[in-house]
Amino acid sequence: MDVHGRTERLELGDQGLREWEARVLEASPEGIVLSRSAFYPGGGGQPADQGTLLWQGVETRIAGVRKGDDLYLIPIEGEPLPAVGTIVQAAVTDERRTALMRTHSGLHVLCGVVFRDFGALVTGGNMDVATNAAPGVIGTARMDFNLPEVPPGFKEAVESACNAEITADRRIDIRVLPREDAFAIPDIIRTATNLVPEDVKEVRIVDIVGLDCQADGGTHVASTRQIGHLRVAKIESKGKGFRRVRLEVTN
């Protein structure tokens, strides 16, 4: 069972889950702790989820999640707080979560293509839902690579290759392995620095079958076709040997 403090993390086992029932273990304006939660708390460049708690005819809107000894759901300022012991109906905002899942999986496709075709590792990245973007754009993201220079035609080649992998409808599998078994997989770390803490004994693996297999803690769609379409919006130089690829995920 995946747990963080007193909270069972449901989203790691069921990424399609959007509504569930839970008991309130702690509640204050600084955060609400639930016995069970499918709110992704953020990490690896993926922002935390938002959503609501419904209880006794009252709604509490959740603006985000803070990780501490427990997972604290952050209520919007002034929202009512359920008492400890209350059973709540919790819900993640579906449109936002789905956009982030599609975008996160799109970044893994990008990572796999650039590693396979250009041998470059990731040095950083993040993503968000699209705001004030062109019609049809549901997510924006950037990923940085330790690429010494940008080869001719790089932007067009990467975009074409990424969308070919999306069209191929590759399955995206998730499993958890003992640390020793996980690190026995070739190239399981696709970042220039190993970001998996030494005290982590079980490693969650996200595998775009036949393209990209790496340690990752975020949420993803079930196959590449569900991503939609990737557009490489811009290539930027971020210093000697570092290139930033900016992506847009569209319907």
C-alpha positions as CSV (number, residue, x, y, z in Angstrom):
1,M,0.0,0.0,0.0
2,D,1.3,3.5,-0.9
3,V,1.2,5.8,2.1
4,H,2.5,9.2,3.0
5,G,2.3,9.8,6.8
6,R,-1.3,8.8,7.8
7,T,-2.7,9.0,4.2
8,E,-3.1,6.2,1.8
9,R,-2.2,7.5,-1.6
10,L,-4.8,6.2,-4.1
11,E,-3.6,8.0,-7.2
12,L,-0.5,5.9,-7.5
13,G,-2.5,2.8,-8.0
14,D,-5.4,4.2,-9.9
15,Q,-4.6,7.2,-12.0
16,G,-8.2,7.3,-13.4
17,L,-9.7,7.8,-9.9
18,R,-11.4,11.2,-9.5
19,E,-13.9,10.7,-6.6
20,W,-13.6,8.7,-3.3
21,E,-14.6,8.7,0.3
22,A,-12.3,9.4,3.2
23,R,-12.2,10.3,6.9
24,V,-10.8,13.7,8.1
25,L,-7.8,13.1,10.4
26,E,-6.8,16.7,10.9
27,A,-8.2,20.1,9.7
28,S,-7.0,23.7,10.0
29,P,-6.6,26.6,7.6
30,E,-3.0,25.4,6.9
31,G,-4.2,22.0,5.7
32,I,-6.6,19.1,5.9
33,V,-5.3,15.5,6.3
34,L,-7.4,12.7,4.9
35,S,-7.2,8.9,5.6
36,R,-7.2,8.3,1.9
37,S,-6.4,10.7,-1.0
38,A,-6.0,10.7,-4.7
39,F,-4.8,14.3,-4.8
40,Y,-1.3,14.2,-6.5
41,P,0.8,16.3,-4.1
42,G,3.2,17.6,-6.8
43,G,6.7,16.6,-7.7
44,G,8.9,15.9,-10.6
45,G,7.8,19.0,-12.4
46,Q,4.1,18.1,-12.1
47,P,2.0,20.6,-10.1
48,A,-0.3,19.4,-7.3
49,D,-4.0,18.7,-8.0
50,Q,-6.9,20.8,-7.1
51,G,-10.5,19.8,-6.2
52,T,-13.2,19.7,-3.6
53,L,-14.4,18.1,-0.4
54,L,-18.2,17.6,0.2
55,W,-19.5,17.0,3.7
56,Q,-22.9,17.4,5.3
57,G,-24.1,19.6,2.5
58,V,-21.0,21.8,2.6
59,E,-18.3,22.2,0.0
60,T,-14.6,23.0,0.7
61,R,-12.5,23.9,-2.3
62,I,-8.9,22.6,-2.3
63,A,-6.3,24.8,-4.0
64,G,-3.3,22.5,-3.7
65,V,-1.3,20.1,-1.6
66,R,1.6,20.5,0.8
67,K,3.9,17.6,1.6
68,G,5.2,17.3,5.2
69,D,5.0,14.5,7.7
70,D,1.5,14.1,6.2
71,L,-0.2,15.2,3.0
72,Y,-2.0,18.5,3.7
73,L,-4.8,19.5,1.4
74,I,-4.7,23.3,1.2
75,P,-8.2,24.9,1.4
76,I,-8.8,28.2,-0.4
77,E,-8.7,31.0,2.2
78,G,-12.0,31.4,4.1
79,E,-13.4,28.0,3.1
80,P,-15.3,26.0,5.8
81,L,-13.3,23.2,7.5
82,P,-14.8,19.7,8.3
83,A,-14.3,18.5,11.8
84,V,-11.9,15.7,12.6
85,G,-13.7,12.4,12.1
86,T,-16.0,13.7,9.4
87,I,-16.5,11.4,6.3
88,V,-16.1,13.5,3.2
89,Q,-16.6,12.9,-0.5
90,A,-13.4,14.0,-2.1
91,A,-13.0,14.9,-5.8
92,V,-10.0,15.9,-8.0
93,T,-10.7,18.4,-10.7
94,D,-10.8,16.1,-13.7
95,E,-10.0,18.5,-16.5
96,R,-6.8,19.8,-14.8
97,R,-5.6,16.4,-13.7
98,T,-6.2,14.9,-17.2
99,A,-4.4,17.8,-18.9
100,L,-1.4,17.3,-16.5
101,M,-1.3,13.5,-17.1
102,R,-1.3,14.1,-20.9
103,T,1.4,16.7,-20.6
104,H,3.5,14.6,-18.3
105,S,3.3,11.6,-20.6
106,G,4.2,13.9,-23.5
107,L,7.4,14.9,-21.7
108,H,8.3,11.3,-21.3
109,V,7.9,10.8,-25.0
110,L,10.1,13.8,-25.7
111,C,12.7,12.4,-23.2
112,G,12.7,9.0,-24.9
113,V,13.0,10.5,-28.4
114,V,15.9,12.9,-27.5
115,F,17.7,10.2,-25.6
116,R,17.3,7.6,-28.4
117,D,18.1,9.9,-31.3
118,F,20.6,12.4,-29.8
119,G,21.9,10.7,-26.6
120,A,21.0,13.6,-24.4
121,L,20.0,13.4,-20.7
122,V,17.5,15.6,-18.9
123,T,18.7,18.4,-16.6
124,G,15.3,19.8,-15.6
125,G,11.7,20.3,-16.6
126,N,8.2,21.3,-15.5
127,M,4.7,21.5,-16.8
128,D,1.4,23.1,-16.2
129,V,-2.1,23.4,-17.6
130,A,-2.4,25.9,-20.4
131,T,-3.6,29.4,-19.5
132,N,-4.1,32.2,-22.1
133,A,-2.9,29.8,-24.7
134,A,-4.0,29.3,-28.3
135,P,-7.3,27.4,-28.8
136,G,-6.8,23.6,-28.4
137,V,-3.7,23.8,-26.3
138,I,-4.3,22.0,-23.0
139,G,-0.8,21.9,-21.5
140,T,2.5,23.6,-21.7
141,A,5.9,22.2,-20.6
142,R,9.6,22.6,-20.9
143,M,12.4,20.1,-20.7
144,D,16.2,20.9,-20.5
145,F,18.8,18.6,-22.0
146,N,22.6,18.4,-21.8
147,L,22.9,18.8,-25.5
148,P,26.1,20.6,-26.6
149,E,24.6,22.1,-29.7
150,V,21.4,22.0,-31.7
151,P,21.8,20.0,-34.9
152,P,20.2,21.3,-38.1
153,G,16.6,20.4,-38.3
154,F,16.5,19.4,-34.6
155,K,13.1,21.1,-33.8
156,E,11.3,19.6,-36.8
157,A,12.9,16.2,-36.3
158,V,12.0,16.0,-32.6
159,E,8.4,17.1,-33.2
160,S,7.9,14.6,-36.0
161,A,9.4,11.7,-34.0
162,C,7.4,12.5,-30.9
163,N,4.1,12.5,-32.8
164,A,5.0,9.3,-34.6
165,E,5.4,7.7,-31.2
166,I,2.1,9.1,-30.1
167,T,0.4,7.7,-33.2
168,A,2.0,4.3,-32.5
169,D,-0.2,4.1,-29.4
170,R,2.5,2.7,-27.2
171,R,1.3,1.3,-23.9
172,I,2.4,3.1,-20.8
173,D,3.0,0.6,-17.9
174,I,3.6,1.5,-14.3
175,R,5.2,-0.9,-11.8
176,V,7.1,-0.7,-8.5
177,L,10.4,-2.6,-8.1
178,P,12.9,-3.1,-5.3
179,R,15.6,-0.5,-5.7
180,E,18.2,-3.1,-6.7
181,D,16.0,-4.5,-9.4
182,A,15.0,-1.1,-10.7
183,F,18.6,0.1,-11.0
184,A,19.5,-3.1,-12.9
185,I,17.4,-1.8,-15.8
186,P,19.7,-0.1,-18.4
187,D,19.4,3.7,-18.5
188,I,16.6,3.7,-15.9
189,I,17.8,7.2,-14.8
190,R,17.2,9.6,-17.7
191,T,18.3,12.7,-15.8
192,A,21.9,13.9,-15.7
193,T,21.7,13.6,-11.9
194,N,20.1,10.7,-10.0
195,L,17.2,12.2,-8.2
196,V,16.0,9.1,-6.4
197,P,16.9,9.5,-2.7
198,E,19.2,6.8,-1.2
199,D,16.6,5.9,1.4
200,V,14.0,5.0,-1.2
201,K,13.9,1.2,-1.2
202,E,11.1,0.7,-3.8
203,V,11.2,2.6,-7.1
204,R,8.2,3.4,-9.2
205,I,8.9,2.8,-12.9
206,V,7.0,4.4,-15.8
207,D,7.5,2.5,-19.0
208,I,6.4,3.7,-22.4
209,V,6.9,0.3,-23.9
210,G,9.6,0.2,-26.5
211,L,10.5,3.9,-26.1
212,D,11.2,5.2,-22.6
213,C,11.6,3.4,-19.3
214,Q,12.5,5.5,-16.2
215,A,12.0,6.1,-12.5
216,D,9.1,8.5,-12.0
217,G,6.5,9.4,-9.3
218,G,3.9,11.3,-11.4
219,T,0.6,10.5,-13.0
220,H,0.2,9.4,-16.6
221,V,-2.2,8.4,-19.3
222,A,-2.5,4.7,-20.3
223,S,-1.1,5.0,-23.8
224,T,0.7,7.5,-26.0
225,R,-2.3,8.1,-28.3
226,Q,-4.2,9.6,-25.3
227,I,-1.6,12.4,-25.2
228,G,-3.0,14.1,-28.3
229,H,-0.5,16.0,-30.3
230,L,2.9,17.6,-29.4
231,R,4.1,20.9,-30.8
232,V,7.7,22.0,-30.2
233,A,7.1,25.6,-29.7
234,K,10.6,26.8,-29.2
235,I,14.3,25.7,-28.7
236,E,16.3,27.9,-26.3
237,S,20.0,28.0,-25.2
238,K,20.3,28.0,-21.5
239,G,24.1,28.2,-21.3
240,K,27.0,26.1,-22.7
241,G,25.8,22.6,-23.4
242,F,22.2,23.1,-22.2
243,R,19.2,23.4,-24.5
244,R,15.6,24.0,-23.4
245,V,12.7,22.5,-25.5
246,R,9.3,24.1,-24.9
247,L,6.3,22.0,-25.7
248,E,2.6,22.5,-26.2
249,V,0.1,19.6,-25.9
250,T,-3.0,20.0,-28.1
251,N,-6.1,18.0,-28.8
